[in-house]
Amino acid sequence: MAGRPHGRSRNVTGTGTVFKRGDGLGTGPVGNSSRPSGGGGRSGGGGGRISPLAIIIVIALVIFGGKFGLGDILGGGGGSAVPSGAPSGWTYGNNMMSTSGAYANSVENDSKPDKKVAQGARAKYTDAANAKNATVLVYMCGADLESRSGMATRDLQEMAKAQHSDNVKIIVETGGAQQWKTSGISSQHLQRWQVTDKGLVPLQKNAGNASMTDPSTLKDFLNWGMQNYRSDRMMLIFWDHGGGSVTGYGYDEKFNNGSMALNQIASALGPYRGSFDFIGFDACLMATLETAVAMEPYSDYLIASEETEPGTGWYYTEWLGKLAKDPSISTVDLAQSIIDSYTSHSSGATTLSITDLAEISGTIAQPLRDFSTKLSQDIKSDNAKKVADARAGAKEFASSSKIDQIDLTDFARKLGTAEAKALTETVDSAVKYNRTQNISNSYGLSVYFPYRNNRLVSRMTDINNDIKMDSEYTGAMRSFATLNASAGYVSAAGSNSVFDMLGGAAPSNGTSLDYSSIFNMLSGGGLDLGSALGGQSGVDTGAFDAIAQVLGRDHLSSDALDYTEKDGQKVLSLSEQEWSDIHEIDLNIWIDDGSGYIDLGYDSIYDFNDDGDLIADYDGDWIALNNHPAAVYTTDAEYGDDDSYTIHSYIPAMLNGEQVRILLEYSDKEEDGKILGAEKVYDSGTSGKGLIKIEPDDKIDLVCDYYGYDGSYQDSYYMGDSFKAGDLQLSDVELTNDDYLYGYALKDTWNTVRYTPFISSKDE
């Protein structure tokens, strides 16, 4: 129906029973790895109050960037109201939906590279046109990509297969994997090699035993490489997993000490300003504006992917052969070979681009400042909802990881301001070649902009300050996070009255509330919230004005979410204006097993009647793998004007004892859905490079979160029986459990989730 989200199709193949099994896993909620362990979800309780201290802390953390992320208070994402049909005292986790980012079956390709240089671009560090020799430094952290699947070995073989020349040296440092598939490479210590047509030639068989995500390890490699192999043209490639602007590069399987953030990479590069022709990331999600800003002092170009990369990563044979044949080949032409060969040897959704950092350096400062200033103004004005609409609809990457990374050009185009247009023109000029496959609205550079996981705001602020990202942009994204979090708190309070939120009474004289004066009171009186909470001193009064607007505007009221009877059915009837603000709908199921509730998560199962009303009728069908009922969580959905749709979701599971998300896709072209593969869940927040292929002999244990009757999170458990994957099939089954609660989660433009009343199967 026009103006409504689109539920997925169902394909019922049998019956199944939901039950938890064994002792708790003790891992914290598994439906969303970013949720704090021990049930750190959002709490409410049907018309409960939110304390003034909680509001002050939330606001201060976003504005000042104290020691704790906002997510430590919110549990991640915008707030939500507690289901009105749930037991008293219910606490809710944050396994919620996310917008945008669906794969489109399309190919977008800059047909040929753009070699024009924009006016104002700085001079290039490297005179590539007159280079007589070149060195490619490869920082190869093998990680589980190598120990599990030999992906690093495969790329080393591709390097060896290339045409070679004495004028081009390929120098590799290996480490970070528990096991290497290449004979001679040790898992006990770092090693350094030259790749030749004869294979690997050892240069240093023992370079110590250290983590490859430690900046000092990178710095040591650079010092050694630059001292021994400096040439006319230096290139640096980071090989491993990646996590984008917030998480950065790398996962060392041996040390598991987290990733290397952008500011840490820049610190390691410090002595080598202006040294590199290009810096490349054969890793996921690193084609970001923040990466470009961080790498610009050290390199002329950035080559990276906006999206997650397949495990095979770049294809090295072709482009290294071209470099060997002509060390003076233009960097853009060389990048075209890298990008084209990568795309042709990959499947699924892929992106890869080259950005001219000399242009970024010389041309982006003023357009970005103007864009950010206008963005801040709009956030603090009546245009705030337009910003939220643009953010909600912008192309998003790694949506299941909730890293809030969106395509910069797509976001700017959806904003549609003159300043956004000017920034788009500058960015599009700097991106010299961009190729995508099976993905839409990906134009070469993404950017962090908070929406679903406000816990990252403080960390991103610190990184931006270190890499000297435009302060106006950082301020804009912080103001939006404040506004977005405030919208969640209004929703959680179940009232538009700030007096209700503060635990007071509404005025009896019928006068309107002065929200600005209330927040001035909270921030005044000599109370320095920034200093008190470990942040900077001073108060962003503009942000408080924006919060006042959110608290003062009308929200979808709880009364509007009550069911009515129509033609013998319970339905939810909203106005067309109210429906236009709803971006996603998910059915939420809780199984009562006699001791508490099994959380089956959120799935896009719903229907509308001919009048456009949401039908409150659950027939007991639920998603299953090989007829085993599974917990499932929607991650993103995209709807076209032509009734096309694509919905992504994941099933939390253990695959051969390893925590994974099994990724699913439903669309108008794949109505029965398909299994895309599994992605490993990393504690560091890194996004896995490539999906794990599920083999027939693999053991699968489905996992669920479990809650007590008081609503408190208890633990995560195996759900159902273990099974071998075999010919893994995705379908639906009719649940035989007869005691459950069901209701619908509706997410609006602000990423705020409201729940319909929950219905008990006992009452039907």
Number of C-alpha atoms within 10 A of each C-alpha: 12 10 15 19 24 27 22 22 17 16 16 17 15 15 17 21 15 21 17 20 15 9 10 15 15 13 13 22 28 25 27 22 22 23 24 18 16 15 23 22 25 25 25 25 23 20 16 19 19 19 12 15 11 14 18 14 19 22 23 26 29 29 28 22 24 21 12 20 21 28 28 17 21 26 26 29 31 29 31 31 27 29 25 22 18 22 16 16 16 22 22 22 23 24 23 26 30 26 27 23 27 27 24 17 12 12 14 16 15 14 10 13 16 16 15 9 14 16 9 13 17 16 12 17 18 18 13 19 13 13 17 14 21 26 22 26 24 23 23 22 27 30 29 25 24 24 19 15 16 20 22 27 19 18 18 20 18 16 24 21 19 20 17 22 18 9 17 23 22 20 22 23 22 24 31 30 27 18 20 25 16 15 8 11 20 18 18 16 17 24 21 25 19 18 21 21 14 9 14 22 14 16 14 13 15 13 17 13 16 17 24 32 24 20 20 16 18 22 19 13 22 19 15 13 19 16 9 9 15 17 17 19 24 23 19 21 20 20 25 28 32 29 29 33 28 28 23 28 31 31 33 24 22 19 17 17 15 21 26 23 24 26 24 22 21 24 18 20 21 13 13 17 14 17 21 24 24 28 24 23 26 29 32 31 32 33 29 25 21 26 27 28 20 26 26 25 21 21 27 27 30 28 26 30 31 29 31 25 29 22 23 20 26 24 23 21 20 19 24 27 18 18 23 20 15 19 25 20 17 17 20 21 18 18 26 24 18 22 25 20 17 24 21 10 12 18 13 15 21 23 30 32 25 29 29 28 27 22 25 25 19 15 21 22 15 14 19 22 17 19 24 23 18 19 27 25 17 18 27 23 14 12 12 21 16 16 22 21 19 18 26 24 19 25 27 30 23 22 24 21 19 24 28 26 28 30 26 27 26 23 25 23 16 18 20 14 14 14 20 24 18 17 26 23 13 20 25 18 20 28 23 24 27 29 25 26 22 16 21 19 20 29 26 30 31 30 22 23 26 25 28 28 25 30 25 26 29 23 16 23 20 15 20 22 13 15 21 13 20 18 15 18 21 20 19 23 25 26 27 28 29 27 30 26 32 25 25 23 27 26 26 27 26 25 21 18 20 22 17 19 23 16 15 11 11 14 11 6 6 7 8 10 14 11 20 18 14 15 16 14 12 17 19 13 8 8 12 16 24 19 14 13 17 15 20 16 13 14 17 14 13 15 24 25 20 25 25 21 20 25 23 18 10 11 17 18 13 18 9 14 19 16 17 14 12 13 6 7 13 16 21 20 21 16 10 11 9 13 19 15 18 21 26 26 27 23 22 23 24 22 20 21 15 8 10 18 25 24 22 26 21 26 27 26 19 19 18 18 12 8 8 19 19 20 19 24 15 17 8 17 21 26 25 24 19 20 21 26 25 28 25 28 28 28 26 23 27 22 20 10 8 7 11 13 23 25 26 29 24 27 26 27 25 20 22 14 11 13 21 25 28 23 22 21 22 22 24 16 11 13 15 17 22 16 18 17 17 24 22 21 20 16 13 17 21 25 29 27 26 22 18 21 13 20 13 11 12 15 18 21 24 28 28 28 28 25 22 17 17 14 20 21 24 18 21 25 25 22 24 20 13 14 15 16 18 13 11 13 15 20 21 26 25 19 18 12 15 14 15 18 21 22 24 27 24 23 23 23 22 26 29 28 26 27 24 24 21 20 21 17 15 9 7 6
